[in-house]
Amino acid sequence: MRPSLCFCLCLGLLAPQPLWAAEYSIDPSHAFIEFRTKHLGFSWLYGRFNRLQGDFSWDSARPETSRISVVIDTRSLDSNHAERDKHLRSDKFLDTRRYPEARFVSQQYRGNAQNGVLSGRFTLHGVSRDIDIPVSLIGEGADPWGGYRAGFEGHITLDVREYGIIYDVGPGGHLIELFLAIEGVREKLGRKRSKR
């Protein structure tokens, strides 16, 4: 082998190799997006979205590389009252016929492996805005079925007027608190990721 070629190969072996965060698919049966808002200023209205999908990347040694993409089916809104749900899905609120999905795509994570702030673009009711979501690691590790899981939680308050949803439901009714709990299953090496 020529000395110059040998030298180049050695340099290639010694050069730092790129590190990649592990990829996870969100387990929809163990992921929850719940909400609450004031009802006429007298009490709380609670509900949830029953269908969501997405994926994220996570490496506890390099949390700054984390990213997530989540799609929420707004038609799956469930406040445990059929007539109210129909009203909330109507064009007076979410207008799910025209906007059947809400979406969050992260752009940056700031923090450590336990707590931080996830910044990204949130789209609701056809309007996209930058938001910051405080998040925390719930836990990660091997599951009983030979897989590996990681779970996180977050909480944010949104003003729906900023997303073009204008309807007077009394004091504080324009503020929606979202409670997020996401659990993902780490993908096996070599598995192709679906495009969303």
C-alpha positions in Angstrom: 0.0 0.0 0.0 1.4 3.4 -0.9 2.3 5.6 2.1 0.0 8.4 1.0 -3.0 6.1 0.8 -2.2 4.5 4.1 -1.9 7.9 5.7 -5.3 9.0 4.3 -7.0 5.8 5.6 -5.5 6.4 9.1 -6.8 9.9 9.1 -10.3 8.6 8.2 -10.3 6.2 11.1 -9.1 8.8 13.6 -11.5 11.5 12.5 -14.5 11.9 14.8 -17.5 10.0 13.6 -21.0 11.6 13.6 -23.3 10.6 16.5 -27.0 10.3 15.8 -29.8 10.5 18.3 -32.1 7.4 18.5 -35.3 7.6 16.6 -38.7 6.9 18.3 -42.2 6.4 17.0 -44.9 7.8 19.3 -47.1 5.1 20.8 -50.6 6.5 20.4 -52.0 4.2 23.0 -49.7 5.8 25.6 -49.7 9.4 24.4 -52.1 12.0 25.6 -53.0 15.5 24.8 -55.5 16.9 27.3 -56.9 20.4 27.7 -58.9 22.6 30.0 -60.5 26.0 29.7 -62.7 28.2 31.8 -66.5 27.8 31.4 -68.2 31.2 31.7 -65.6 32.0 34.4 -67.4 29.7 36.8 -65.7 26.3 36.4 -63.3 24.2 34.2 -64.1 22.4 31.1 -61.8 19.4 30.5 -61.3 17.4 27.4 -58.7 15.6 25.2 -57.8 14.6 21.7 -58.0 10.9 21.2 -55.9 10.5 18.1 -52.4 11.7 17.4 -49.3 10.4 15.7 -45.7 11.4 15.3 -42.0 10.7 16.0 -39.1 12.1 17.8 -35.3 11.7 18.2 -33.7 11.6 21.6 -30.2 11.1 23.1 -29.8 11.8 26.8 -26.1 12.4 26.3 -26.8 15.1 23.6 -30.3 16.5 24.4 -29.7 19.6 22.3 -30.1 17.3 19.2 -33.6 16.4 20.2 -36.5 17.0 17.8 -40.2 16.0 17.6 -43.0 16.1 15.1 -46.6 15.6 16.2 -49.9 15.6 14.2 -53.2 15.9 16.2 -56.5 14.8 14.7 -58.7 17.7 15.8 -61.8 15.7 14.8 -61.0 13.4 17.7 -61.8 16.1 20.3 -63.6 14.5 23.3 -65.1 16.5 26.2 -67.4 13.6 27.3 -70.5 15.4 25.9 -71.5 14.7 22.3 -73.4 17.9 21.7 -70.7 20.1 23.1 -68.1 18.2 21.1 -70.1 18.9 17.9 -70.2 22.6 18.8 -66.4 22.7 19.5 -65.7 21.0 16.2 -67.9 23.4 14.3 -66.8 26.5 12.4 -67.3 28.6 15.5 -64.3 27.0 17.2 -61.9 24.5 15.6 -63.7 24.2 12.3 -62.4 20.6 11.9 -64.0 20.2 8.5 -61.5 22.8 7.1 -58.7 22.1 9.5 -58.7 18.4 10.5 -55.2 18.5 11.8 -53.1 20.5 14.3 -49.4 20.1 14.0 -46.2 20.8 16.0 -42.7 20.6 14.6 -39.8 21.4 16.9 -37.0 23.7 15.9 -34.8 23.7 19.0 -34.4 22.2 22.4 -32.7 24.1 25.3 -32.0 22.3 28.5 -30.5 19.2 30.0 -31.5 15.5 29.9 -34.2 16.1 32.6 -35.8 19.4 31.9 -35.8 22.0 29.2 -37.8 24.1 26.7 -38.9 22.8 23.3 -39.3 25.6 20.7 -41.1 25.0 17.5 -43.9 25.9 15.1 -47.5 25.1 16.1 -50.3 25.1 13.5 -53.9 25.3 14.6 -57.0 26.4 12.7 -54.8 27.2 9.7 -52.6 29.6 11.6 -48.9 28.8 12.4 -47.1 30.4 15.3 -43.8 29.9 17.2 -44.3 28.5 20.7 -42.1 27.4 23.6 -43.2 24.3 25.6 -41.5 23.5 29.0 -40.9 19.7 29.0 -39.6 17.1 31.4 -38.3 13.6 31.0 -40.6 11.1 32.7 -38.3 8.1 32.2 -36.6 5.8 29.7 -35.5 2.2 29.5 -36.2 -1.3 28.4 -39.8 -2.5 28.2 -41.1 -6.0 28.9 -41.3 -6.8 25.2 -37.7 -6.4 24.2 -38.1 -2.8 23.2 -36.8 0.5 24.5 -39.1 3.4 25.4 -38.8 7.1 26.5 -41.5 9.3 27.8 -41.9 13.1 28.3 -44.5 15.5 29.6 -45.1 19.2 28.9 -47.6 22.0 29.7 -48.5 25.2 27.8 -51.2 27.8 27.8 -52.4 29.1 24.4 -54.5 32.1 23.6 -56.8 30.7 20.8 -57.6 34.3 19.6 -54.0 34.3 18.2 -55.1 31.4 16.0 -58.2 33.1 14.6 -60.7 31.4 17.0 -62.9 34.3 18.2 -65.9 33.3 20.3 -67.0 34.7 23.6 -67.4 32.0 26.1 -67.0 34.2 29.2 -64.0 35.3 31.2 -60.8 33.3 30.5 -62.5 31.2 27.8 -59.9 32.2 25.2 -57.1 30.6 27.2 -56.6 26.9 26.7 -54.2 24.9 28.9 -52.7 21.9 27.1 -51.2 19.0 29.1 -49.0 16.7 27.1 -47.7 13.2 27.8 -45.7 11.4 25.0 -44.3 7.9 25.1 -42.2 6.6 22.2 -40.8 3.3 21.2 -37.2 3.3 19.9 -37.0 2.1 16.3 -34.7 -0.9 15.6 -31.6 -0.3 13.5 -32.2 -0.6 9.8 -36.0 0.1 10.0 -37.1 2.7 7.5 -38.9 5.7 8.9 -42.2 6.7 7.5 -42.5 10.2 6.0 -45.1 12.5 7.6 
